Amino acid sequence: MSVTKAKKAELISAYKTTDTDNGGSAAAQVAVLTERIRNLTEHMKANHKDNHSKRGLLLMVNRRKKLLAYIKKRNAAEYEELIKKLGLRK
């Protein structure tokens, strides 16, 4: 199941950094990617031979990893808060 427009808008509004942020900030992108990764992980549990989806999942995980590294480099406190809110491990 993919992330619906309503769920995406809800995530962006919860994790936006400024009032004019429409999902472009790294924190909002990480939140949306995390939701997509969780949904795709559930799909992969039932369809473990789906190599096309597996590749997409790996690409999303790596993109999230890069964004988190960027946030950590800019502001370590913001990084710690974000991973705690999203329930991610370091």
N, C-alpha and C positions, 0 to 999 in steps of 0.2 A: 504494500500500500504506500502510495506516495504522500508527500506532505501537501495538504490542501492549502489553498490561498489563505483561508481564514487562519489556519494554524501557523503559516509562515508569517502573516501580518502580526499575529499575537506574539510570536517569538521576537520579531524585529522590534516591536514596541517595548518588549520587556528588556531587551539587551541593547537598545540604541544608546549612543553616547551623547548625542546632542538632540535638540528638538527638531532640527531639520534633517536628521539622519533617516534615510529611507531604506536602510539595510546595507549600506555600503561600508559601514565601519567593520573592522576586523572582528570585533566581539559579536556583532549581529550575524556575520557570515559564519562564524564558528558555531553559534547556536543553531542556525538553520542546517548546517552540515551535520551536526551531531544528531539532530532529529532524523535526517535522511539516512545516516549511517545506522541508527538504531532500527529503523524500519527495514532497511535492506539486510541487516543482520538476521532479523526474524525470517525473512524470505530465504536466506541462505541456509538456515537450519533445516527448512523443509525441502529445499532444492539444492542440495550440496554439489550437484554436477553442473549447475548453471554457471559456466565459465565466463559468459559475457557479463553477467551481473557481478561475479566475483571481481573481474577487472575494474568495473565501475566502483565497486566498494573500495578496492585498494587505492584507486585514484582519489576518492573522496577523503579517505583516511590520511593520505599523504598531503593533500591540500590543507586539511585541518591542522595537521602537524606543523606545516610551514607557517600558517597564520598564527598558531599558538606561539611558535618561536619568535615571530615578529612582535607579538604583544609582550612576551616576556622580556625581549630586548629593550622595548620602549618603556615599559612600566611593570616591574615585577609584582607590585602590590595588586594591580589590576588583573594580572595573570592569575595570581593565587585566588583572588575572589571569583574570577570567571570559572576556573576549573572546579572550585568548590560548589558553585551554583549549578553547574552542569553535571556534577557527579563524575568527573573524569579523574584519572590518576595521572601523576606526573610523568 
